[in-house]
Every structure is written in structure tokens, then in C-alpha cells.
Amino acid sequence: MEYIYAAMLLHKAGKQINESGINKILEAAGITPQETRIKALVAALDGVDIEKAIKEAAIPVATAAPIKQETKKEEKKEEKKEEKIEQAAAGLGALFG
């Protein structure tokens, strides 16, 4: 993950994402860089529009929040229904108890 963070930091700073930059960031953070991982990351990011990838990754997160809220609302409705049923049953029990 730290390799991705290093690449993101370079991108945010407006610097070119290359092996030397990632290597320097990892060393500054006290991490012993692995050259093969750095090379693989730089190769994987070659030609990738990072801004577009960030925006596309943020869309599922933004749409997931309303789903969770709806689920909570549904759970509260179910709890209220169960409470009403229990209250009704208690009332009936008093009639026959």
C-alpha cells in the first residue's frame, strides 16, 4: 500500500511518477524499497489517468452511503412493527389472561 501512497503523493505534487521518485519517498518514510515492486507499479501506472481513476473509485463510495441509510430506515420500520405487534399481543393477553 505504501507504494501506491508514494505514487499518489508524487501525483498530488504534480511530479512525474517514476522509480526514482517512489524510491526517495519510501526511503524518507523509513521503508526499504523493493525495486521489483517499484518497477511493477510504475509500469502499471503508465498511461493511466489517475484523476479519472480517483473519481471513478469515489462514485461507488458516494452511492453506497444512501443505501446504508435506507437500510437503517427499513430496520427502524421493522422494529416499530414488531413493537406494535408485541403491544397488541400483550393487550390480547390481558383479555384472555
N, C-alpha and C positions, 0 to 999 in steps of 0.2 A: 504494500500500500504506500509505503514511503517513497517508492519510485514514482508512482503516479502523482503524489503530492509535490514532489520535486518538479515534475513536468508542468503541473498546474501552476506552481509558483513562477516558473520561467514564463509561462504563457501570460499570466496576470501582469508580470513586469514588462511585457512587451518584448521579451528576449526570444531568440531562436531556441527551440527545444533540440538540443544536441547532447552528445555523450559527455562532452567537457562540462557543460553547464549542470547537468544532472549529477555528475561526479562531484563537482565542487559543492553543491548544495548538500548532498549526502554526507560528505566529509565534514562540512561545517556543523552538521547536526550530530556528529559523532558516530555515524554509521559507516561501517566498512563496505564500500560499494562492490558489487559483483558485476564485472564488465559484461558478462553474457546477458544478464538481466537488463542492463542499461542499453546494450545494443538491440535487444529484442524490443524494448519499449520504444526506442527511437524509430525503429523500423515499423512498428505497429502504428505509430502516430503519424508517419509520413503521409501527407496528403489528406489528413483528417481535419475537418473544420471543427475545431474544439468548441467554439461558441455555439455552433449549431448542435453539437452533441450534448452540451450542457443544457441547452433549452429543451431538447427532446427528452433528456433524462428527468428534467424537472416537471414535465407535464404529467406523468403518472403520479407523482407525489402530490401535485396540486389537486388532481381529480380524486385521489384516494381519501382526502380529508372529508369531503362531504359524504362519502359512503359511510365512513365511520360514524359521523354524526347521525345519519339516518338510522343506522343500526342501533345506536343508543336510544333514539327516539322510539324505535319499534320495541326495544326491550322494556322501556318505561311503560309503554302502552300495554304490553303483555302483563307486566307486574300489576298495573292498575286493574286489568281484567280479572286477574287471579284474586286480588284483594276483594273485588266486588263479589266474586263467586263465593269466596270464603265467608264474607259477611252475610250473604244470602243464605248460605248453608247453616250458619250459626243461628240466624233468625228462624229458619225452619225447624232447627233442632229444639228451639225453645217452645215451639208449638206442640211438638210431639214428646218432649222430654219430661 
